[in-house]
Amino acid sequence: MKISILGTGYVGLSTGVCMAEIGHYVTCIDINQQKINQLRQGFSPIYEPNLENLLQKNTKAGRLTFTTSHQEGLDSAEIIIIAVGTPQGEDGSPDLSYIIQCAKDISPYLTDGAIVVIKSTVPVGTNENIQKIIMNRCNRESTIKMASNPEFLRQGTAINDTLHPDRIIIGANKKEVAEKVGEMYLPLNAPMIMTSIRSAEMIKYASNAFLATKLSYINEIANLCEKVGADVTDIAVGMGADKRIGESFLQAGIGYGGSCFPKDVKALELTANQHGIHFSMLKETMRINNEQQVILVTKAKKRFGHLRARKIALLGLSFKPNTDDMRDAPSIKIAKSLANEGAEVIAYDPVANSNARKILGNTINYASSVEDAAIDADAIFIVTDWDEIKHLDVNILKKMRWPIIFDGRNCLDENIINALDIVEYYPVGRPSII
Ligand code: NAD
């Protein structure tokens, strides 16, 4: 099939590369000339495992091209996928201006029979509004076909998730439109769920808000575990073995972040409000998460009395491992909070240092290795569970002023904790080692 994709971010680029990998002819369109230049040279503007390999392979095979020109990029496209950002606006609702701009950009070049698929996460009713914008501009009501196809990939495993999805949701108001979009995914051999457009839009928000709520739930259980002397990691194993609950998203820690959960939970709560439903459960999900994000700071203050002039090594900055994405990462709040307390913060991330610098600037210092960050530190905060942080070299701890570790992901290798008998170790929801 001939597919065009608008937006070469985490979703658009991963989708483009994977659709080419399964044999389609894909053109990716972005308004960012610098990104397109980089992609044409075979380099990915984002860090995502295995992305660059597939990008180069499929470009070479002639199945993947990049352009900033809508006219060129939409030429004879059967399916046009919109995968641009829908960031949180000032009032908390999603900013749909990028999607609306896409509708305007594609209108002059839509060919008869082409299907416009919205993959970006958008509030219920958005597909209909976008269809109206396109119809008004094209004057061809009968031939504008729309489908909602929300995305569920996870950053850090985006390629694998796109090639092996748990399910594919296709929302369309016409059977033949849903089938045509489904045809694109047939080589993936994945379960497909066909719904109305409105239901498909809703499935995405309902899923993300549920996962975020599951995390806030286990985090609150973790806080209770600390009071009653239980171990949340054992609780998670015991709970997760129940098929009705499932083991994923039961890892207690410093809360969720990233470009999706925070904005999607808020967006769903606002949608509910607009329809007279007070979704107080989501308010609690957000409240617990906000407090959880600074729990390591609270623990450190309790340990040291105050944090003035304490040197804290922040290990990991990206919102999760295997990505360079800093959008709404808990590290931002932690770093700012530590700086406000008068601590000297030195941070290290394997790939996100430069993105972090754009957000945190000189509020903190940046190290080029775990060791660099840890030298003479009063404490380590484990913020992101990158492999190299989980399995850090035990000798590094000997270079700290005090080998005190606050583990926000409950991830530090047990052998490391046991190797140093003077180490102080404070996980989340588990007994501390003092
Ligand atoms: P992103 O910010 O990484 O990328 C968006 C891209 O769109 C940018 O490259 C930007 O230059 C481009 N763009 C903006 N306006 C454009 C236009 N008019 N024409 C062409 N390109 C344009 O965004 P993302 O993280 O890939 O997210 C995209 C959407 O997918 C969002 O709605 C998000 O909520 C949803 N989503 C994201 C993830 C994720 O893990 N990142 C997962 C599932 C769903």
Boltz pocket constraint, residues with backbone or C-beta under 6 A from the ligand:
constraints:
  - pocket:
      binder: B
      contacts: [[A, 6], [A, 7], [A, 8], [A, 9], [A, 10], [A, 11], [A, 12], [A, 29], [A, 30], [A, 31], [A, 32], [A, 35], [A, 83], [A, 84], [A, 85], [A, 86], [A, 98], [A, 101], [A, 102], [A, 105], [A, 119], [A, 120], [A, 121], [A, 122], [A, 151], [A, 152], [A, 153], [A, 154], [A, 155], [A, 259], [A, 260]]
      max_distance: 6.0
